[in-house]
Amino acid sequence: MRFRGGPGWTPKRVMLAVLASIGILAMVGTIVVGVAMAFLQGDAAPVAQRATPTTPVTRTPPIIGIPLAVRPVVSQPLVANPGDCPPVPPPMPPDAPVKVCDVDKAAVYQLGPVALALNLTGATETKLPTSDFHTVQMSMDPASSAAFAQYTAANIGKQLAFVRNGVVLAAPAIGQAIDGQSIQISGDLSAATAATITQMLRDGS
């Protein structure tokens, strides 16, 4: 993915992985967990992401009542200009295409209608042990895991966006079917960005 930005503009790289819950937390800064899902990357790409199938985690009730929207990305994101990202995003009809900024208000995505909604059962933020960057792990219920696996299997080679309250939290490319109940967002995430994403996943704000 390539951003159309001005000189010196370097967007934050973000990665995604599905984790196995077998007593250890498998996370790496380059986002390889088991079999890697290739993520869209570019010289100035705002997202560089990978994900892999994993073993299901323990089943627990959703942590919030508002599902996490998954929308298809329909065109390359653009650099956000002043005024593109309002402090409070307007309502976004689930059945209509929308323009949405990322969590850092650095890029604008053109997204299609909501493809599916994930019921989350957990969201946590952790600092990587070998760097100053952080990761965000989110888990979902079995029904959402099955729906996500089916959606990714049918859309290999395309890009999706996780959207909460009119904000793109991550936008990975789909390299293969993703079958697992735990997903990790990582990369060049600062403590503040990771905390913001975690809060938005947990309480929708």
N, CA, C and O of each residue as an XYZ file, in Angstrom:
820
protein
N       0.851     -1.192      0.000
C       0.000      0.000      0.000
C       0.878      1.230      0.000
O       1.870      1.269      0.727
N       0.547      2.235     -0.791
C       1.352      3.447     -0.855
C       0.478      4.652     -0.552
O      -0.630      4.781     -1.073
N       0.994      5.537      0.303
C       0.298      6.770      0.612
C       0.756      7.856     -0.329
O       1.901      7.874     -0.780
N      -0.147      8.751     -0.614
C       0.230      9.916     -1.396
C       0.486     11.062     -0.443
O      -0.428     11.808     -0.090
N       1.698     11.193     -0.041
C       2.013     12.201      0.960
C       3.079     13.146      0.482
O       3.697     12.942     -0.563
N       3.284     14.180      1.257
C       4.295     15.166      0.935
C       5.666     14.693      1.353
O       5.777     13.657      2.009
N       6.715     15.411      0.999
C       8.088     15.039      1.351
C       8.252     14.917      2.856
O       7.753     15.746      3.617
N       8.951     13.886      3.270
C       9.253     13.728      4.688
C       8.151     13.060      5.480
O       8.314     12.795      6.671
N       6.994     12.775      4.811
C       5.890     12.168      5.557
C       6.083     10.663      5.627
O       6.095      9.991      4.596
N       6.234     10.125      6.836
C       6.423      8.689      7.006
C       5.334      8.141      7.902
O       5.396      8.338      9.116
N       4.340      7.463      7.358
C       3.231      6.965      8.152
C       3.650      5.835      9.079
O       4.626      5.133      8.818
N       2.917      5.672     10.141
C       3.190      4.614     11.109
C       2.865      3.264     10.497
O       1.825      3.099      9.859
N       3.763      2.289     10.692
C       3.524      0.952     10.185
C       2.798      0.143     11.243
O       3.181      0.156     12.412
N       1.758     -0.555     10.840
C       0.952     -1.338     11.757
C       0.857     -2.762     11.245
O       0.737     -2.980     10.039
N       0.909     -3.731     12.143
C       0.819     -5.126     11.756
C      -0.211     -5.847     12.596
O      -0.577     -5.407     13.686
N      -0.675     -6.979     12.058
C      -1.743     -7.723     12.694
C      -1.402     -9.193     12.683
O      -0.834     -9.689     11.710
N      -1.742     -9.910     13.762
C      -1.527    -11.359     13.772
C      -2.592    -12.017     14.608
O      -3.110    -11.419     15.551
N      -2.923    -13.249     14.267
C      -3.802    -14.070     15.083
C      -2.926    -14.959     15.947
O      -1.984    -15.578     15.451
N      -3.233    -15.025     17.250
C      -2.349    -15.696     18.208
C      -2.927    -17.012     18.699
O      -4.143    -17.148     18.838
N      -2.061    -17.978     18.961
C      -2.470    -19.218     19.607
C      -2.436    -19.025     21.110
O      -1.496    -18.434     21.640
N      -3.468    -19.525     21.810
C      -3.497    -19.407     23.272
C      -3.125    -20.761     23.866
O      -4.005    -21.525     24.261
N      -1.833    -21.066     23.933
C      -1.369    -22.362     24.436
C      -0.332    -22.150     25.535
O       0.649    -22.886     25.642
N      -0.577    -21.123     26.348
C       0.285    -20.884     27.494
C       1.318    -19.820     27.281
O       1.939    -19.364     28.241
N       1.531    -19.396     26.014
C       2.475    -18.308     25.750
C       1.834    -17.327     24.815
O       0.935    -17.686     24.054
N       2.279    -16.095     24.857
C       1.777    -15.060     23.959
C       2.772    -14.925     22.818
O       3.882    -14.427     23.007
N       2.370    -15.371     21.636
C       3.277    -15.334     20.489
C       3.128    -14.012     19.791
O       2.130    -13.771     19.112
N       4.121    -13.142     19.952
C       4.050    -11.842     19.297
C       5.445    -11.447     18.838
O       6.426    -11.657     19.552
N       5.529    -10.873     17.640
C       6.796    -10.404     17.113
C       6.596     -9.098     16.401
O       5.546     -8.854     15.807
N       7.629     -8.235     16.463
C       7.522     -6.919     15.852
C       7.335     -6.975     14.360
O       6.767     -6.044     13.790
N       7.789     -8.034     13.690
C       7.630     -8.135     12.242
C       6.360     -8.868     11.873
O       6.103     -9.113     10.695
N       5.581     -9.213     12.844
C       4.283     -9.826     12.714
C       4.349    -11.158     11.980
O       3.732    -11.335     10.930
N       5.108    -12.092     12.551
C       5.066    -13.458     12.050
C       4.632    -14.332     13.206
O       5.341    -14.393     14.210
N       3.492    -15.018     13.114
C       3.005    -15.908     14.152
C       2.589    -17.184     13.451
O       1.551    -17.205     12.791
N       3.365    -18.245     13.572
C       3.059    -19.486     12.879
C       3.192    -19.270     11.382
O       4.249    -18.860     10.901
N       2.128    -19.544     10.647
C       2.100    -19.308      9.201
C       1.694    -17.876      8.973
O       0.619    -17.480      9.423
N       2.495    -17.079      8.298
C       2.273    -15.633      8.187
C       1.214    -15.319      7.165
O       1.112    -15.957      6.118
N       0.406    -14.287      7.508
C      -0.519    -13.715      6.522
C       0.145    -12.483      5.963
O       0.469    -11.566      6.718
N       0.356    -12.433      4.672
C       1.062    -11.307      4.049
C       0.233    -10.064      4.170
O      -0.962    -10.068      3.872
N       0.869     -8.988      4.612
C       0.179     -7.716      4.770
C       0.667     -6.745      3.727
O       1.784     -6.864      3.223
N      -0.174     -5.786      3.405
C       0.157     -4.793      2.394
C       1.234     -3.876      2.941
O       1.098     -3.346      4.043
N       2.329     -3.680      2.164
C       3.412     -2.817      2.579
C       3.804     -1.904      1.444
O       3.528     -2.209      0.284
N       4.453     -0.771      1.754
C       4.930      0.145      0.736
C       6.028      1.005      1.307
O       6.255      1.015      2.516
N       6.728      1.748      0.418
C       7.805      2.612      0.884
C       7.292      3.617      1.888
O       8.007      4.004      2.813
N       6.047      4.042      1.707
C       5.454      5.004      2.633
C       4.110      4.497      3.079
O       3.177      5.283      3.245
N       3.989      3.203      3.276
C       2.695      2.632      3.605
C       2.365      2.869      5.060
O       3.247      2.752      5.911
N       1.118      3.201      5.379
C       0.713      3.409      6.756
C       0.482      2.108      7.479
O       0.474      2.082      8.710
N       0.288      1.004      6.734
C       0.064     -0.276      7.367
C       0.915     -1.333      6.698
O       0.988     -1.390      5.470
N       1.566     -2.181      7.505
C       2.316     -3.307      6.987
C       1.981     -4.458      7.906
O       2.466     -4.498      9.037
N       1.168     -5.395      7.456
C       0.483     -6.263      8.382
C       0.519     -7.720      7.953
O       0.610     -8.018      6.762
N       0.447     -8.638      8.931
C       0.369    -10.063      8.661
C      -0.496    -10.726      9.714
O      -0.624    -10.221     10.829
N      -1.080    -11.841      9.366
C      -1.897    -12.562     10.327
C      -1.846    -14.047     10.038
O      -1.569    -14.446      8.907
N      -2.114    -14.887     11.055
C      -2.032    -16.326     10.887
C      -3.146    -17.033     11.640
O      -3.658    -16.503     12.625
N      -3.535    -18.242     11.183
C      -4.558    -19.013     11.889
C      -4.019    -19.601     13.183
O      -2.827    -19.887     13.290
N      -4.907    -19.784     14.183
C      -4.459    -20.266     15.483
C      -5.486    -21.149     16.162
O      -6.592    -21.358     15.664
N      -5.088    -21.657     17.307
C      -5.970    -22.448     18.146
C      -6.958    -21.544     18.882
O      -6.549    -20.491     19.371
N      -8.264    -21.913     18.985
C      -9.252    -21.079     19.682
C      -8.892    -20.862     21.145
O      -8.272    -21.717     21.779
N      -9.290    -19.707     21.672
C      -9.055    -19.396     23.076
C     -10.295    -19.740     23.889
O     -11.313    -20.163     23.341
N     -10.198    -19.555     25.195
C     -11.317    -19.843     26.080
C     -12.525    -18.987     25.737
O     -12.387    -17.796     25.460
N     -13.696    -19.583     25.755
C     -14.915    -18.866     25.401
C     -15.416    -18.050     26.587
O     -15.648    -18.593     27.668
N     -15.581    -16.765     26.386
C     -16.093    -15.867     27.412
C     -17.088    -14.908     26.791
O     -17.072    -14.720     25.574
N     -17.962    -14.290     27.591
C     -18.964    -13.371     27.049
C     -18.315    -12.139     26.437
O     -17.183    -11.807     26.789
N     -19.008    -11.447     25.522
C     -18.484    -10.203     24.942
C     -18.202     -9.176     26.023
O     -18.925     -9.104     27.017
N     -17.146     -8.370     25.836
C     -16.809     -7.365     26.836
C     -17.648     -6.112     26.671
O     -17.835     -5.361     27.628
N     -18.155     -5.878     25.475
C     -19.002     -4.716     25.239
C     -20.163     -5.130     24.357
O     -20.123     -6.181     23.717
N     -21.195     -4.304     24.323
C     -22.369     -4.636     23.532
C     -22.280     -4.215     22.086
O     -23.099     -4.640     21.271
N     -21.292     -3.378     21.741
C     -21.183     -2.870     20.373
C     -20.159     -3.702     19.609
O     -18.982     -3.693     19.970
N     -20.569     -4.424     18.561
C     -19.613     -5.230     17.790
C     -18.591     -4.357     17.069
O     -18.837     -3.181     16.801
N     -17.448     -4.947     16.762
C     -16.399     -4.276     16.004
C     -16.671     -4.467     14.517
O     -16.734     -5.597     14.033
N     -16.832     -3.363     13.793
C     -17.162     -3.430     12.370
C     -15.940     -3.793     11.536
O     -14.832     -3.324     11.793
N     -16.162     -4.631     10.540
C     -15.143     -4.967      9.543
C     -15.659     -4.489      8.192
O     -16.715     -4.923      7.732
N     -14.908     -3.591      7.560
C     -15.286     -3.044      6.254
C     -14.176     -3.315      5.240
O     -13.000     -3.331      5.605
N     -14.534     -3.529      3.969
C     -13.504     -3.671      2.938
C     -12.887     -2.326      2.587
O     -13.586     -1.313      2.534
N     -11.584     -2.313      2.348
C     -10.898     -1.113      1.865
C     -10.997     -1.124      0.341
O     -10.585     -2.092     -0.299
N     -11.538     -0.058     -0.242
C     -11.817     -0.062     -1.679
C     -10.814      0.735     -2.503
O     -10.821      0.637     -3.730
N      -9.954      1.520     -1.863
C      -8.935      2.257     -2.608
C      -7.763      2.569     -1.688
O      -7.875      2.451     -0.468
N      -6.648      2.965     -2.273
C      -5.468      3.286     -1.482
C      -5.749      4.455     -0.546
O      -6.375      5.434     -0.954
N      -5.293      4.368      0.711
C      -5.485      5.481      1.640
C      -4.672      6.685      1.220
O      -3.623      6.558      0.587
N      -5.166      7.844      1.577
C      -4.500      9.101      1.259
C      -4.034      9.785      2.536
O      -4.552      9.515      3.619
N      -3.068     10.658      2.405
C      -2.616     11.449      3.542
C      -3.758     12.344      4.013
O      -4.421     12.993      3.203
N      -3.983     12.375      5.313
C      -5.041     13.212      5.876
C      -4.616     14.677      5.868
O      -3.543     15.025      6.360
N      -5.459     15.520      5.312
C      -5.229     16.960      5.311
C      -6.011     17.607      6.446
O      -6.937     16.994      6.977
N      -5.660     18.835      6.830
C      -6.429     19.529      7.866
C      -7.913     19.563      7.510
O      -8.286     19.935      6.398
N      -8.736     19.178      8.447
C     -10.173     19.161      8.223
C     -10.713     17.822      7.768
O     -11.927     17.617      7.763
N      -9.826     16.894      7.380
C     -10.290     15.574      6.931
C     -10.777     14.703      8.086
O     -11.644     13.849      7.903
N     -10.220     14.921      9.266
C     -10.514     14.055     10.409
C     -11.128     14.880     11.541
O     -10.394     15.411     12.374
N     -12.444     14.998     11.589
C     -13.090     15.787     12.642
C     -12.876     15.160     14.015
O     -12.714     13.944     14.118
N     -12.872     15.973     15.075
C     -12.696     15.438     16.432
C     -13.713     14.356     16.767
O     -13.388     13.361     17.415
N     -14.951     14.562     16.318
C     -16.003     13.564     16.516
C     -16.498     13.137     15.137
O     -17.189     13.909     14.473
N     -16.163     11.930     14.692
C     -16.594     11.485     13.364
C     -18.116     11.457     13.252
O     -18.799     11.152     14.230
N     -18.652     11.771     12.080
C     -20.101     11.745     11.887
C     -20.617     10.312     11.882
O     -19.834      9.377     11.714
N     -21.928     10.122     12.064
C     -22.506      8.775     11.986
C     -22.195      8.135     10.636
O     -22.189      8.807      9.605
N     -21.939      6.839     10.656
C     -21.582      6.122      9.437
C     -22.563      4.986      9.201
O     -22.505      3.973      9.897
N     -23.474      5.133      8.223
C     -24.443      4.073      7.935
C     -23.728      2.766      7.600
O     -22.821      2.766      6.767
N     -24.106      1.670      8.217
C     -23.396      0.406      7.979
C     -23.519     -0.116      6.553
O     -22.671     -0.883      6.097
N     -24.578      0.298      5.841
C     -24.809     -0.227      4.500
C     -24.351      0.726      3.401
O     -24.743      0.569      2.245
N     -23.520      1.720      3.750
C     -23.063      2.710      2.770
C     -21.544      2.833      2.804
O     -20.931      2.604      3.847
N     -20.921      3.196      1.668
C     -19.477      3.455      1.666
C     -19.164      4.718      2.452
O     -19.984      5.635      2.506
N     -17.981      4.773      3.066
C     -17.611      5.911      3.903
C     -16.126      6.224      3.742
O     -15.344      5.387      3.291
N     -15.753      7.455      4.123
C     -14.356      7.840      4.238
C     -14.031      7.929      5.721
O     -14.734      8.599      6.478
N     -12.958      7.248      6.135
C     -12.643      7.125      7.557
C     -11.150      7.364      7.782
O     -10.317      6.878      7.018
N     -10.818      8.117      8.837
C      -9.423      8.357      9.205
C      -8.905      7.233     10.099
O      -9.678      6.535     10.755
N      -7.582      7.073     10.112
C      -7.001      6.103     11.026
C      -6.912      6.705     12.424
O      -7.223      7.878     12.628
N      -6.484      5.885     13.382
C      -6.505      6.300     14.777
C      -5.559      7.461     15.053
O      -5.794      8.236     15.980
N      -4.489      7.597     14.264
C      -3.545      8.698     14.444
C      -3.894      9.919     13.602
O      -3.175     10.918     13.625
N      -4.998      9.840     12.855
C      -5.446     10.931     11.980
C      -4.366     11.313     10.969
O      -4.184     12.485     10.638
N      -3.657     10.292     10.488
C      -2.598     10.507      9.503
C      -3.022     10.105      8.100
O      -2.422     10.550      7.122
N      -4.050      9.266      7.986
C      -4.477      8.755      6.685
C      -5.995      8.686      6.612
O      -6.677      8.578      7.631
N      -6.513      8.751      5.386
C      -7.950      8.656      5.134
C      -8.205      7.442      4.246
O      -7.590      7.299      3.189
N      -9.117      6.568      4.682
C      -9.458      5.357      3.950
C     -10.838      5.485      3.312
O     -11.762      6.035      3.911
N     -10.966      4.972      2.094
C     -12.270      4.825      1.458
C     -12.712      3.386      1.702
O     -12.064      2.445      1.243
N     -13.818      3.219      2.427
C     -14.277      1.895      2.835
C     -15.650      1.580      2.262
O     -16.459      2.477      2.027
N     -15.898      0.306      2.042
C     -17.202     -0.149      1.606
C     -18.124     -0.368      2.792
O     -17.730     -0.123      3.932
N     -19.358     -0.831      2.542
C     -20.300     -1.119      3.627
C     -19.748     -2.175      4.584
O     -18.843     -2.933      4.233
N     -20.301     -2.215      5.787
C     -19.868     -3.189      6.790
C     -20.072     -4.603      6.249
O     -21.167     -4.962      5.818
N     -19.007     -5.397      6.279
C     -19.067     -6.770      5.779
C     -19.474     -7.750      6.874
O     -20.209     -8.703      6.616
N     -19.003     -7.518      8.083
C     -19.390     -8.322      9.230
C     -19.035     -7.570     10.503
O     -18.299     -6.585     10.469
N     -19.564     -8.042     11.624
C     -19.307     -7.417     12.923
C     -18.835     -8.491     13.896
O     -19.411     -9.576     13.970
N     -17.783     -8.174     14.637
C     -17.166     -9.135     15.544
C     -17.534     -8.818     16.990
O     -17.387     -7.680     17.437
N     -18.009     -9.817     17.715
C     -18.281     -9.664     19.143
C     -17.003     -9.960     19.917
O     -16.522    -11.093     19.930
N     -16.461     -8.936     20.560
C     -15.190     -9.082     21.271
C     -15.385     -9.624     22.679
O     -16.380     -9.325     23.340
N     -14.428    -10.421     23.130
C     -14.456    -10.951     24.489
C     -13.293    -10.445     25.333
O     -13.223    -10.739     26.526
N     -12.389     -9.695     24.733
C     -11.264     -9.148     25.483
C     -10.424     -8.223     24.633
O     -10.412     -8.332     23.407
N      -9.715     -7.304     25.289
C      -8.789     -6.393     24.612
C      -7.739     -5.957     25.622
O      -8.070     -5.414     26.676
N      -6.470     -6.197     25.298
C      -5.378     -5.839     26.197
C      -4.244     -5.198     25.407
O      -4.114     -5.401     24.200
N      -3.431     -4.424     26.108
C      -2.285     -3.739     25.494
C      -1.019     -4.161     26.231
O      -0.998     -4.217     27.460
N       0.038     -4.457     25.471
C       1.285     -4.952     26.049
C       2.479     -4.314     25.355
O       2.454     -4.085     24.145
N       3.527     -4.028     26.124
C       4.770     -3.512     25.547
C       5.617     -4.674     25.038
O       5.761     -5.688     25.720
N       6.178     -4.525     23.835
C       7.070     -5.545     23.306
C       8.340     -5.617     24.155
O       8.894     -4.576     24.510
N       8.808     -6.814     24.485
C       9.974     -6.937     25.375
C      11.287     -6.483     24.749
O      12.235     -6.163     25.466
N      11.354     -6.452     23.408
C      12.619     -6.134     22.743
C      12.648     -4.752     22.103
O      13.600     -4.421     21.395
N      11.620     -3.940     22.341
C      11.593     -2.596     21.757
C      10.699     -1.696     22.596
O      10.131     -2.121     23.602
N      10.586     -0.447     22.164
C       9.725      0.505     22.865
C       8.301      0.495     22.322
O       7.456      1.254     22.796
N       8.023     -0.353     21.335
C       6.699     -0.391     20.738
C       5.756     -1.289     21.532
O       6.184     -2.103     22.351
N       4.466     -1.119     21.269
C       3.428     -1.843     21.998
C       2.558     -2.642     21.031
O       2.566     -2.402     19.824
N       1.808     -3.596     21.585
C       0.857     -4.375     20.807
C      -0.510     -4.325     21.476
O      -0.623     -4.044     22.669
N      -1.538     -4.602     20.695
C      -2.902     -4.709     21.210
C      -3.448     -6.071     20.793
O      -3.429     -6.427     19.615
N      -3.929     -6.819     21.767
C      -4.518     -8.122     21.471
C      -6.013     -8.067     21.742
O      -6.445     -7.607     22.798
N      -6.801     -8.541     20.778
C      -8.245     -8.615     20.967
C      -8.709    -10.036     20.690
O      -8.191    -10.705     19.795
N      -9.690    -10.493     21.465
C     -10.250    -11.824     21.272
C     -11.735    -11.699     20.976
O     -12.371    -10.718     21.361
N     -12.288    -12.703     20.285
C     -13.693    -12.671     19.876
C     -14.358    -14.002     20.188
O     -13.683    -14.996     20.457
N     -15.689    -14.016     20.151
C     -16.415    -15.234     20.479
C     -16.362    -16.229     19.311
O     -15.967    -15.858     18.205
N     -16.754    -17.486     19.548
C     -16.651    -18.513     18.502
C     -17.426    -18.181     17.229
O     -16.942    -18.442     16.127
N     -18.619    -17.610     17.366
C     -19.405    -17.278     16.178
C     -18.694    -16.230     15.325
O     -18.672    -16.330     14.098
N     -18.114    -15.225     15.982
C     -17.375    -14.192     15.253
C     -16.128    -14.774     14.602
O     -15.785    -14.417     13.475
N     -15.448    -15.677     15.316
C     -14.264    -16.322     14.762
C     -14.606    -17.094     13.492
O     -13.866    -17.035     12.511
N     -15.723    -17.815     13.508
C     -16.142    -18.582     12.334
C     -16.491    -17.665     11.169
O     -16.132    -17.938     10.023
N     -17.199    -16.568     11.470
C     -17.577    -15.619     10.418
C     -16.348    -14.940      9.826
O     -16.275    -14.726      8.616
N     -15.380    -14.602     10.681
C     -14.162    -13.950     10.213
C     -13.340    -14.899      9.342
O     -12.773    -14.486      8.331
N     -13.278    -16.172      9.737
C     -12.561    -17.167      8.944
C     -13.193    -17.306      7.561
O     -12.488    -17.387      6.555
N     -14.521    -17.334      7.519
C     -15.227    -17.459      6.240
C     -14.998    -16.224      5.369
O     -14.775    -16.340      4.164
N     -15.054    -15.043      5.984
C     -14.866    -13.801      5.231
C     -13.451    -13.709      4.663
O     -13.274    -13.370      3.493
N     -12.451    -14.008      5.479
C     -11.073    -13.913      4.990
C     -10.794    -14.952      3.912
O     -10.046    -14.678      2.973
N     -11.385    -16.142      4.032
C     -11.193    -17.172      3.010
C     -11.759    -16.734      1.665
O     -11.221    -17.084      0.614
N     -12.848    -15.964      1.701
C     -13.508    -15.527      0.469
C     -12.916    -14.243     -0.099
O     -13.288    -13.829     -1.197
N     -11.996    -13.603      0.632
C     -11.472    -12.301      0.197
C      -9.950    -12.232      0.220
O      -9.377    -11.175      0.484
N      -9.299    -13.356     -0.055
C      -7.837    -13.381     -0.088
C      -7.325    -12.427     -1.167
O      -7.833    -12.406     -2.288
N      -6.316    -11.642     -0.808
C      -5.756    -10.655     -1.722
C      -6.365     -9.277     -1.585
O      -5.864     -8.314     -2.168
N      -7.441     -9.171     -0.820
C      -8.084     -7.882     -0.602
C      -7.663     -7.318      0.760
O      -6.947     -7.972      1.518
N      -8.113     -6.104      1.056
C      -7.752     -5.433      2.303
C      -9.008     -5.154      3.107
O     -10.044     -4.796      2.547
N      -8.916     -5.319      4.423
C     -10.035     -5.022      5.311
C      -9.624     -3.970      6.330
O      -8.438     -3.706      6.527
N     -10.611     -3.381      6.969
C     -10.354     -2.398      8.028
C     -11.211     -2.725      9.237
O     -12.404     -3.001      9.108
N     -10.597     -2.693     10.415
C     -11.337     -2.782     11.668
C     -11.728     -1.359     12.054
O     -10.863     -0.497     12.206
N     -13.023     -1.110     12.212
C     -13.514      0.252     12.427
C     -14.319      0.327     13.719
O     -15.211     -0.486     13.961
N     -13.992      1.306     14.533
C     -14.740      1.556     15.774
C     -15.052      3.041     15.860
O     -14.149      3.875     15.811
N     -16.330      3.369     15.986
C     -16.759      4.759     16.152
C     -16.180      5.692     15.094
O     -15.730      6.795     15.404
N     -16.196      5.243     13.848
C     -15.738      6.096     12.762
C     -14.240      6.256     12.671
O     -13.760      7.224     12.081
N     -13.474      5.312     13.253
C     -12.011      5.367     13.220
C     -11.469      4.008     12.774
O     -11.910      2.970     13.267
N     -10.509      4.015     11.840
C      -9.834      2.786     11.423
C      -8.754      2.450     12.450
O      -7.804      3.211     12.630
N      -8.903      1.314     13.117
C      -7.911      0.884     14.101
C      -6.752      0.140     13.451
O      -5.614      0.245     13.908
N      -7.030     -0.609     12.390
C      -6.002     -1.332     11.631
C      -6.604     -1.706     10.293
O      -7.819     -1.864     10.175
N      -5.748     -1.851      9.275
C      -6.239     -2.160      7.925
C      -5.299     -3.136      7.227
O      -4.518     -2.731      6.365
N      -5.364     -4.419      7.589
C      -4.477     -5.416      6.984
C      -4.968     -5.913      5.631
O      -6.156     -5.826      5.319
N      -4.041     -6.435      4.829
C      -4.390     -7.164      3.616
C      -4.584     -8.635      3.990
O      -3.947     -9.131      4.920
N      -5.449     -9.318      3.275
C      -5.767    -10.714      3.573
C      -4.907    -11.613      2.698
O      -5.073    -11.644      1.478
N      -3.992    -12.342      3.317
C      -3.117    -13.233      2.572
C      -3.601    -14.665      2.549
O      -3.210    -15.442      1.678
N      -4.462    -15.028      3.512
C      -5.002    -16.380      3.592
C      -6.171    -16.360      4.562
O      -6.403    -15.363      5.247
N      -6.905    -17.461      4.619
C      -8.005    -17.557      5.575
C      -7.449    -17.481      6.995
O      -6.426    -18.093      7.303
N      -8.126    -16.733      7.850
C      -7.691    -16.542      9.236
C      -8.671    -17.249     10.159
O      -9.837    -16.866     10.252
N      -8.195    -18.273     10.834
C      -9.048    -19.087     11.693
C      -8.490    -19.069     13.107
O      -7.545    -19.797     13.411
N      -9.063    -18.251     13.967
C      -8.601    -18.145     15.341
C      -9.411    -17.111     16.086
O     -10.023    -16.240     15.468
N      -9.424    -17.193     17.401
C     -10.238    -16.288     18.212
C      -9.456    -15.134     18.819
O     -10.044    -14.284     19.488
N      -8.154    -15.081     18.607
C      -7.348    -14.011     19.175
C      -6.549    -13.333     18.078
O      -5.863    -14.003     17.305
N      -6.628    -12.014     18.000
C      -5.964    -11.232     16.963
C      -5.076    -10.188     17.626
O      -5.474     -9.551     18.601
N      -3.877    -10.019     17.094
C      -2.939     -9.049     17.652
C      -2.613     -7.968     16.631
O      -2.272     -8.263     15.486
N      -2.720     -6.722     17.054
C      -2.321     -5.572     16.248
C      -0.991     -5.090     16.807
O      -0.884     -4.799     17.998
N       0.025     -5.003     15.949
C       1.334     -4.569     16.431
C       2.076     -3.832     15.338
O       1.536     -3.602     14.256
N       3.316     -3.463     15.619
C       4.108     -2.683     14.686
C       4.701     -1.489     15.409
O       5.153     -1.609     16.547
N       4.701     -0.338     14.755
C       5.262      0.878     15.349
C       4.214      1.604     16.197
O       3.969      2.795     16.006
N       3.608      0.887     17.121
C       2.574      1.476     17.969
C       3.206      2.062     19.228
O       3.886      1.360     19.976
N       2.978      3.343     19.454
C       3.437      3.968     20.692
C       2.531      3.530     21.833
O       1.464      2.958     21.609
N       2.964      3.803     23.057
C       2.144      3.472     24.219
C       0.809      4.196     24.156
O      -0.225      3.619     24.494
N       0.818      5.457     23.726
C      -0.416      6.244     23.665
C      -1.373      5.696     22.614
O      -2.573      5.587     22.865
N      -0.844      5.345     21.427
C      -1.702      4.809     20.371
C      -2.282      3.464     20.770
O      -3.469      3.211     20.560
N      -1.454      2.596     21.346
C      -1.932      1.286     21.781
C      -3.001      1.422     22.858
O      -3.990      0.689     22.850
N      -2.805      2.355     23.783
C      -3.796      2.576     24.841
C      -5.111      3.084     24.259
O      -6.186      2.688     24.707
N      -5.024      3.962     23.259
C      -6.234      4.486     22.620
C      -7.000      3.376     21.913
O      -8.220      3.275     22.047
N      -6.284      2.539     21.158
C      -6.932      1.436     20.452
C      -7.591      0.477     21.436
O      -8.723      0.043     21.222
N      -6.881      0.146     22.514
C      -7.425     -0.774     23.513
C      -8.693     -0.220     24.141
O      -9.676     -0.943     24.302
N      -8.677      1.060     24.497
C      -9.863      1.670     25.089
C     -11.029      1.652     24.115
O     -12.160      1.364     24.505
N     -10.761      1.959     22.843
C     -11.828      1.969     21.845
C     -12.394      0.567     21.622
O     -13.593      0.411     21.392
N     -11.545     -0.440     21.688
C     -12.027     -1.809     21.556
C     -12.881     -2.216     22.747
O     -13.881     -2.915     22.588
N     -12.488     -1.782     23.938
C     -13.174     -2.232     25.149
C     -14.498     -1.525     25.402
O     -15.496     -2.167     25.733
N     -14.509     -0.206     25.247
C     -15.739      0.508     25.608
C     -16.362      1.283     24.456
O     -17.376      1.958     24.631
N     -15.755      1.185     23.282
C     -16.356      1.818     22.115
C     -16.167      3.306     22.033
O     -16.779      3.950     21.182
N     -15.328      3.891     22.899
C     -15.157      5.347     22.880
C     -13.721      5.720     22.566
O     -13.389      6.904     22.508
